[in-house]
């Protein structure tokens, strides 16, 4: 079974034309936990033999992590692994624990980790760690941030510890310290749901305009989104919490985008779709007047007219609001960030074969672990086998 088969097997049936997501009787039962293969435990010290194996192919880019919120919940354990220079990571497909080299990039040999792409909903602990002058984080030269900033909604995200204003302040700090182009702000996913036994349909878009206005003021020129997919685990968790996921038809998704596109355009922000589902290139059915602005380059960076080189000025959003294509982990951006630091390095631009077919991310070494359950306990998340109780703090 490859990653795409694994993804499709986890999806529930979507009603034709949209509507409540149901599960068959056998899918309502909580699946039995599969026994893991014998081998090293998480965060065990990597053996000398495995270190030698890992040193043969040290990654340039780490992804930390799509699988759980490391910066918020498990930063302490990962900082220890970074200091040791190695760790074991379990493959979600084979179940094997593979050794990974985490040693920082060495310019003399041209080997080692140069860039880390971080993923989180709450960077408060990461920011405090980075402020320490002796932090191991400073040994890694390039940092990129995927920051999911959704509306305050404790129904869908019962474990979210930070209010929206605090998270927006974190966005400001990261954009000021690393530059607005180092951030990929994600409003992800867009969720429509019912609170049972009620029949009214709710969504989590209440604070979308506030979020877009804030990032636009910082010079962040795009925001990534997707519509919630009906993973069986997500539907099961939501039903257990008295919430019913409502899937939208293609036409209904476009109606939502007709609301969001002008809000984004008025703040010089482009909407970009994560994992193209046929929405890339969509334009509003009834265009509205927006400020006259120049066309956005693919990754939001301007070329200098004199020498053709890319300058630091970020361009505004497209004149005609339309949905762009997201690349949440982008080697081209990593190239740019490295050049800004005076590093003559080109990252591999091949597509990440470990992601879904529609994903446009470039390759990296994922070091997250599904066993490390994220304490945000988002009901819609396919990675949570069972929602944690509100107030749980995870492993950090």
C-alpha positions as CSV (number, residue, x, y, z in Angstrom):
1,X,0.0,0.0,0.0
2,X,1.5,3.4,-1.0
3,X,0.7,6.8,0.6
4,X,-2.1,7.5,-1.9
5,X,-3.9,4.2,-1.2
6,X,-3.4,4.8,2.5
7,X,-5.0,8.3,2.2
8,X,-8.0,7.0,0.1
9,X,-8.7,4.1,2.6
10,X,-9.1,6.6,5.4
11,X,-11.8,8.7,3.7
12,X,-15.5,8.4,4.4
13,X,-18.1,8.5,1.7
14,X,-19.0,12.1,0.6
15,X,-22.8,12.5,-0.1
16,X,-23.5,13.5,-3.7
17,X,-24.1,17.2,-3.7
18,X,-22.7,17.7,-0.2
19,X,-24.3,17.0,3.2
20,X,-23.7,15.3,6.5
21,X,-20.8,12.7,6.5
22,X,-22.0,9.3,7.7
23,X,-20.1,6.2,8.6
24,X,-21.0,2.6,8.0
25,X,-21.6,0.5,11.2
26,X,-18.2,-1.2,11.0
27,X,-16.5,2.2,10.6
28,X,-18.1,3.6,13.8
29,X,-16.1,1.1,15.9
30,X,-12.7,2.4,17.2
31,X,-10.0,0.5,15.2
32,X,-7.8,-1.7,17.2
33,X,-4.3,-0.5,17.7
34,X,-1.9,-2.3,15.4
35,X,1.2,-3.8,17.2
36,X,4.4,-2.1,16.2
37,X,7.4,-4.1,15.0
38,X,10.2,-4.8,17.3
39,X,13.0,-2.3,17.2
40,X,14.3,1.0,18.8
41,X,11.9,3.0,20.8
42,X,11.1,6.7,20.2
43,X,13.9,9.0,21.4
44,X,16.1,6.1,22.2
45,X,19.8,6.8,21.7
46,X,20.8,5.9,18.1
47,X,23.3,3.1,17.9
48,X,26.7,3.6,16.3
49,X,25.8,1.3,13.5
50,X,22.6,3.2,12.8
51,X,24.5,6.5,13.0
52,X,26.8,5.3,10.3
53,X,23.8,4.4,8.2
54,X,22.2,7.8,8.7
55,X,25.4,9.7,7.9
56,X,25.4,8.2,4.4
57,X,22.4,10.3,3.4
58,X,22.0,13.3,5.7
59,X,19.0,15.4,4.7
60,X,19.2,19.1,3.7
61,X,15.7,19.9,4.7
62,X,13.7,18.6,7.7
63,X,9.9,18.8,8.1
64,X,9.0,19.1,11.8
65,X,6.2,18.2,11.5
66,X,3.1,17.4,9.5
67,X,2.3,14.5,11.9
68,X,2.1,16.4,15.2
69,X,2.7,19.8,16.7
70,X,6.3,19.6,17.7
71,X,7.0,23.3,18.4
72,X,4.1,23.4,20.9
73,X,3.9,20.0,22.5
74,X,7.2,18.1,22.0
75,X,9.9,20.7,21.6
76,X,11.9,19.5,24.6
77,X,12.3,16.0,23.3
78,X,13.2,17.2,19.9
79,X,15.8,19.7,21.2
80,X,17.5,16.9,22.9
81,X,17.6,14.9,19.7
82,X,18.9,17.9,17.8
83,X,21.7,18.2,20.4
84,X,22.6,14.5,20.0
85,X,22.5,14.9,16.2
86,X,20.5,11.7,15.5
87,X,17.0,10.3,16.1
88,X,14.8,7.4,15.1
89,X,11.6,8.1,13.1
90,X,8.9,5.5,12.4
91,X,7.7,5.1,8.9
92,X,3.8,5.3,8.8
93,X,3.8,2.9,5.9
94,X,6.3,0.1,6.9
95,X,6.2,0.7,10.7
96,X,10.0,0.5,10.8
97,X,12.1,2.9,12.9
98,X,14.7,4.5,10.7
99,X,17.7,6.5,11.9
100,X,17.9,10.1,10.7
101,X,20.9,12.4,10.9
102,X,20.1,15.8,12.4
103,X,23.5,17.3,12.4
104,X,23.6,21.0,11.3
105,X,25.0,21.8,7.8
106,X,28.8,21.9,7.4
107,X,29.9,24.3,4.7
108,X,33.2,22.5,4.2
109,X,31.6,19.1,3.5
110,X,28.4,20.4,2.1
111,X,26.4,17.9,4.2
112,X,24.0,18.2,7.0
113,X,20.7,19.9,7.8
114,X,20.5,23.4,6.5
115,X,16.8,24.1,6.7
116,X,13.9,23.2,9.0
117,X,10.3,23.6,7.9
118,X,8.3,24.0,11.1
119,X,4.6,23.3,11.4
120,X,2.5,24.5,14.4
121,X,-0.6,26.2,15.7
122,X,1.2,27.7,18.6
123,X,4.9,28.9,18.4
124,X,5.1,30.4,21.9
125,X,7.5,27.8,23.3
126,X,9.6,27.8,20.1
127,X,9.9,31.6,20.2
128,X,11.1,31.5,23.8
129,X,13.6,28.8,23.0
130,X,15.0,30.7,20.0
131,X,15.4,33.8,22.1
132,X,18.1,31.9,24.1
133,X,21.5,32.8,22.7
134,X,22.8,29.2,23.4
135,X,19.9,27.4,21.8
136,X,20.7,24.6,19.4
137,X,18.1,26.1,17.0
138,X,20.7,28.8,16.0
139,X,22.9,26.0,14.6
140,X,20.3,25.5,11.8
141,X,20.6,28.4,9.4
142,X,17.3,28.5,7.5
143,X,13.9,28.3,9.2
144,X,10.6,28.2,7.4
145,X,7.3,28.4,9.2
146,X,3.9,26.8,8.4
147,X,1.7,28.5,10.9
148,X,-2.0,27.4,11.0
149,X,-4.1,30.3,12.3
150,X,-7.8,29.4,12.5
151,X,-10.6,31.2,14.2
152,X,-11.2,30.8,17.9
153,X,-13.4,27.7,18.0
154,X,-13.2,25.5,21.0
155,X,-15.9,23.2,19.6
156,X,-13.6,22.1,16.8
157,X,-10.2,22.7,18.6
158,X,-11.0,22.0,22.3
159,X,-7.3,21.8,23.3
160,X,-6.2,25.1,21.7
161,X,-4.3,26.9,24.5
162,X,-3.7,30.2,22.8
163,X,-6.4,32.8,21.9
164,X,-6.3,34.3,18.4
165,X,-4.8,37.6,19.5
166,X,-1.8,35.7,21.1
167,X,-1.3,33.7,17.9
168,X,-1.4,36.8,15.8
169,X,1.3,38.3,18.0
170,X,3.4,35.2,17.3
171,X,2.9,35.7,13.6
172,X,4.2,39.3,14.0
173,X,7.3,38.2,15.9
174,X,8.2,35.6,13.4
175,X,7.6,37.9,10.4
176,X,9.7,40.6,12.0
177,X,12.6,38.3,12.9
178,X,12.7,36.1,9.8
179,X,10.9,38.1,7.2
180,X,7.3,37.8,6.0
181,X,8.3,35.5,3.1
182,X,9.5,32.9,5.6
183,X,5.9,32.3,6.8
184,X,3.2,30.3,5.2
185,X,0.1,31.2,7.1
186,X,-2.6,28.5,6.8
187,X,-6.3,28.8,7.5
188,X,-6.7,25.1,7.4
189,X,-9.1,23.4,7.2
190,X,-12.3,25.3,6.4
191,X,-14.9,23.3,8.3
192,X,-18.7,23.2,8.1
193,X,-20.5,21.3,10.8
194,X,-23.7,20.8,12.9
195,X,-23.9,20.7,16.6
196,X,-26.2,17.7,17.3
197,X,-29.1,17.5,17.7
198,X,-29.4,20.9,16.0
199,X,-29.9,21.3,12.3
200,X,-28.2,24.6,11.7
201,X,-24.9,24.5,9.8
202,X,-21.9,26.4,11.4
203,X,-18.5,27.2,10.0
204,X,-15.1,28.3,11.5
205,X,-14.7,31.4,9.3
206,X,-15.7,34.0,11.9
207,X,-12.2,35.4,12.3
208,X,-11.0,35.0,8.7
209,X,-11.1,38.7,7.9
210,X,-9.2,39.7,11.1
211,X,-6.5,37.1,10.3
212,X,-6.1,38.2,6.7
213,X,-6.1,41.9,7.6
214,X,-3.3,41.2,10.2
215,X,-1.0,39.2,7.9
216,X,-1.6,41.6,5.0
217,X,-0.4,44.5,7.3
218,X,2.9,42.5,7.9
219,X,3.6,42.1,4.2
220,X,2.5,38.4,4.1
221,X,1.0,38.1,0.6
222,X,-0.7,34.7,0.7
223,X,-2.8,32.5,2.9
224,X,-3.2,28.7,2.4
225,X,-6.5,26.9,2.8
226,X,-8.2,23.6,2.2
227,X,-11.7,22.3,2.8
228,X,-12.1,19.7,5.5
229,X,-11.9,16.1,4.2
230,X,-14.1,13.5,5.7
231,X,-11.5,11.1,7.1
232,X,-13.2,8.2,8.9
233,X,-11.2,9.0,12.1
234,X,-12.3,12.7,11.9
235,X,-15.9,11.9,11.4
236,X,-15.8,9.4,14.3
237,X,-14.2,11.9,16.6
238,X,-16.7,14.6,15.7
239,X,-19.7,12.4,16.2
240,X,-18.3,11.3,19.6
241,X,-18.2,15.0,20.6
242,X,-21.8,15.6,19.3
243,X,-20.6,17.3,16.1
244,X,-21.5,16.2,12.6
245,X,-19.2,17.1,9.7
246,X,-21.0,18.6,6.7
247,X,-19.2,18.1,3.4
248,X,-19.6,20.7,0.7
249,X,-20.3,20.1,-3.0
250,X,-17.9,21.7,-5.5
251,X,-20.5,24.4,-6.2
252,X,-20.9,25.1,-2.4
253,X,-17.1,25.3,-2.0
254,X,-17.0,28.0,-4.8
255,X,-19.7,29.9,-3.1
256,X,-17.6,30.0,0.1
257,X,-14.6,31.2,-2.0
258,X,-16.8,34.0,-3.5
259,X,-17.0,35.3,0.1
260,X,-13.3,34.9,0.9
261,X,-11.6,36.1,-2.3
262,X,-12.6,39.7,-2.1
263,X,-11.7,39.9,1.6
264,X,-8.2,38.5,0.8
265,X,-7.8,40.8,-2.3
266,X,-8.7,43.9,-0.3
267,X,-5.8,43.1,2.0
268,X,-3.4,42.3,-0.8
269,X,-3.4,38.6,0.1
270,X,-3.7,35.7,-2.3
271,X,-5.8,32.6,-1.4
272,X,-3.8,29.5,-2.2
273,X,-5.3,26.0,-2.2
274,X,-3.4,23.2,-0.4
275,X,-3.5,19.9,-2.4
276,X,-5.2,21.1,-5.6
277,X,-8.7,19.7,-5.7
278,X,-9.7,21.5,-8.9
279,X,-10.0,24.9,-7.2
280,X,-6.7,26.4,-8.4
281,X,-7.4,29.2,-10.9
282,X,-11.0,29.7,-9.7
283,X,-12.1,33.3,-10.1
284,X,-15.1,34.9,-8.4
285,X,-18.4,34.5,-10.2
286,X,-19.1,38.3,-9.8
287,X,-15.8,40.2,-9.5
288,X,-15.7,43.2,-7.1
289,X,-13.7,46.3,-7.3
290,X,-10.3,45.9,-5.6
291,X,-7.3,48.2,-5.4
292,X,-5.2,48.2,-8.6
293,X,-2.2,46.1,-7.8
294,X,0.5,44.3,-9.7
295,X,0.7,40.6,-10.5
296,X,2.1,38.3,-7.9
297,X,5.2,36.2,-8.8
298,X,4.7,32.6,-8.0
299,X,6.4,32.7,-4.6
300,X,5.8,36.4,-3.9
301,X,9.2,37.9,-4.6
302,X,10.0,40.8,-6.9
303,X,12.8,40.9,-9.5
304,X,14.9,44.0,-9.7
305,X,14.5,45.8,-13.1
306,X,18.2,46.6,-13.4
307,X,19.9,43.3,-13.0
308,X,17.1,40.8,-13.0
309,X,17.9,39.6,-9.6
310,X,15.2,39.0,-7.0
311,X,14.8,41.8,-4.5
312,X,13.3,41.7,-1.0
313,X,10.2,43.7,-1.8
314,X,7.1,41.6,-1.8
315,X,4.5,42.2,-4.5
316,X,0.8,42.7,-3.9
317,X,-2.0,40.2,-4.7
318,X,-3.3,39.6,-8.3
319,X,-5.5,42.3,-9.9
320,X,-8.3,39.7,-10.5
321,X,-8.8,37.7,-7.3
322,X,-8.3,34.0,-8.0
323,X,-7.2,30.9,-6.1
324,X,-3.5,30.2,-6.4
325,X,-1.6,27.0,-5.9
326,X,0.1,26.3,-2.6
327,X,3.4,24.7,-2.0
328,X,3.6,24.6,1.8
329,X,7.2,23.3,1.8
330,X,9.0,25.0,-1.1
331,X,12.6,24.4,-2.0
332,X,12.6,27.6,-4.1
333,X,11.8,29.6,-1.0
334,X,14.5,27.7,0.9
335,X,17.0,28.7,-1.9
336,X,16.0,32.3,-1.5
337,X,16.3,32.3,2.3
338,X,19.8,30.6,2.1
339,X,21.0,33.2,-0.5
340,X,19.8,36.0,1.8
341,X,22.2,34.5,4.4
342,X,25.1,34.4,2.0
343,X,24.9,30.6,1.5
344,X,25.6,29.3,-2.0
345,X,23.3,26.3,-1.8
346,X,20.6,24.9,-4.1
347,X,18.1,22.6,-2.5
348,X,16.6,19.7,-4.5
349,X,13.4,20.7,-6.2
350,X,11.9,17.3,-6.7
351,X,8.3,16.7,-5.6
352,X,7.9,15.0,-2.3
353,X,6.9,11.4,-3.2
354,X,5.9,10.7,0.4
355,X,2.8,13.0,0.1
356,X,-0.5,12.7,-1.7
357,X,-0.6,13.0,-5.4
358,X,-2.1,16.5,-5.4
359,X,0.5,17.8,-3.0
360,X,2.9,20.3,-4.5
361,X,5.5,20.3,-1.7
362,X,9.1,19.6,-2.5
363,X,11.1,16.8,-0.9
364,X,12.2,16.9,2.8
365,X,12.8,14.4,5.6
366,X,9.8,14.2,7.8
367,X,10.8,13.6,11.5
368,X,7.4,13.7,13.2
369,X,5.8,10.7,14.9
370,X,2.1,9.9,14.9
371,X,2.5,8.2,18.3
372,X,3.1,11.7,19.8
373,X,-0.5,12.7,20.0
374,X,-1.1,16.4,19.5
375,X,-2.8,18.1,22.5
376,X,-4.8,20.5,20.4
377,X,-7.2,17.6,20.0
378,X,-8.8,19.0,16.9
379,X,-11.9,17.0,16.1
380,X,-11.3,17.2,12.3
381,X,-7.7,15.9,12.5
382,X,-7.0,12.5,11.0
383,X,-3.9,12.0,13.1
384,X,-5.7,12.0,16.5
385,X,-6.8,8.4,17.3
386,X,-8.8,9.7,20.2
387,X,-9.3,13.3,21.3
388,X,-7.4,14.3,24.4
389,X,-9.2,15.9,27.3
390,X,-9.2,19.7,27.2
391,X,-6.3,21.1,29.2
392,X,-3.9,18.2,28.4
393,X,-0.5,19.5,27.6
394,X,1.1,16.8,25.5
395,X,4.7,15.8,26.1
396,X,6.5,19.1,26.6
